[in-house]
Structure formats: C-alpha cells, structure tokens
Amino acid sequence: MDVLYFAWVRERIGLAKERIDTEAATVRDLVAELVAREERYAAAFADTSALRVAVDQELTDFDAPLEGAREVAFFPPMTGG
C-alpha cells in the first residue's frame, strides 16, 4: 500500500510517500505500526486529532477499514481562504 504524507506530517517523517506492507485492519492500526517503527513517526502521529486521513482519496476516520485499500494519505486540516 502507498502511504502519503503532506505538510508538517511530511516534514516530521522526512518522506512524501512510501510503499509499505501491512497487516493493519484499520487506519488506527496502521498508525500504531508506523509509530512503533521510529521516533519520527511517533512525533508525526503524536496527536491524531490534529490530522485528517483519506483512504483511496476518500476522506474518512481513523477507524476506517483498510481491506483492499491501495493508498492512505495523512494531512493536517485545511482551511479556506
């Protein structure tokens, strides 16, 4: 699965995109796997309430299932202007 990071999430992790193999059932499980990898992921996901997530380009929540998903994207909330 492709995992994409935007804005300050990308800056903290140091990657815009990576391909990972995961057994995660939900987005929340995927985040737990990532946080367990390295400190930079723990810093990026320290406050998930400050993040939004999309699975296959559809906004969703952290309890969304990942079965069959090809892409997960993490980004801060966007503001209008």
C-alpha positions as CSV (number, residue, x, y, z in Angstrom):
1,M,0.0,0.0,0.0
2,D,1.2,3.5,-0.7
3,V,1.2,5.9,2.3
4,L,1.4,9.6,1.6
5,Y,2.3,12.4,4.0
6,F,1.6,16.1,3.5
7,A,2.6,19.4,5.0
8,W,4.1,19.1,8.5
9,V,3.4,15.4,8.6
10,R,5.8,15.0,5.7
11,E,8.3,17.3,7.3
12,R,8.4,15.3,10.6
13,I,8.7,11.9,8.9
14,G,11.0,13.1,6.1
15,L,9.2,11.4,3.3
16,A,6.4,12.4,1.0
17,K,5.4,8.8,0.1
18,E,6.4,5.3,0.9
19,R,5.2,1.8,0.0
20,I,4.6,-0.5,2.9
21,D,3.4,-4.0,3.6
22,T,1.0,-4.1,6.5
23,E,-1.4,-6.4,8.2
24,A,-3.3,-3.4,9.7
25,A,-7.1,-3.8,9.7
26,T,-7.8,-0.1,10.2
27,V,-6.1,3.2,9.7
28,R,-5.6,3.4,13.5
29,D,-3.8,0.0,13.4
30,L,-1.6,1.3,10.6
31,V,-0.7,4.4,12.6
32,A,0.2,2.1,15.6
33,E,2.5,0.1,13.3
34,L,4.2,3.3,12.0
35,V,4.7,4.8,15.4
36,A,6.4,1.5,16.6
37,R,8.9,1.9,13.7
38,E,10.8,5.0,14.6
39,E,10.6,8.2,16.7
40,R,9.9,10.4,13.7
41,Y,6.6,8.6,13.1
42,A,5.8,8.9,16.8
43,A,6.4,12.7,16.5
44,A,4.2,12.9,13.4
45,F,1.3,11.0,14.9
46,A,1.6,12.2,18.5
47,D,-1.8,14.0,18.2
48,T,-4.0,12.2,15.6
49,S,-6.8,14.7,16.5
50,A,-4.7,17.2,14.5
51,L,-4.7,15.0,11.4
52,R,-7.1,14.1,8.7
53,V,-6.9,10.9,6.7
54,A,-8.0,9.7,3.3
55,V,-8.2,6.1,2.1
56,D,-8.1,5.8,-1.7
57,Q,-8.7,9.5,-1.9
58,E,-11.9,9.5,0.2
59,L,-11.9,11.4,3.5
60,T,-12.5,9.0,6.3
61,D,-11.7,8.5,10.0
62,F,-9.0,6.5,11.8
63,D,-11.4,3.6,12.4
64,A,-11.8,3.1,8.6
65,P,-11.0,-0.4,7.3
66,L,-8.0,-0.9,5.1
67,E,-9.0,-4.2,3.4
68,G,-8.4,-3.7,-0.3
69,A,-7.0,-0.2,0.1
70,R,-4.3,0.9,-2.2
71,E,-3.5,4.3,-0.7
72,V,-3.7,6.1,2.6
73,A,-2.9,9.8,3.0
74,F,-2.3,11.8,6.1
75,F,-2.5,15.6,6.3
76,P,-3.4,18.4,8.6
77,P,-6.9,20.0,8.3
78,M,-7.2,22.5,5.5
79,T,-8.5,26.0,5.9
80,G,-10.3,28.1,3.3
81,G,-9.1,31.5,2.3
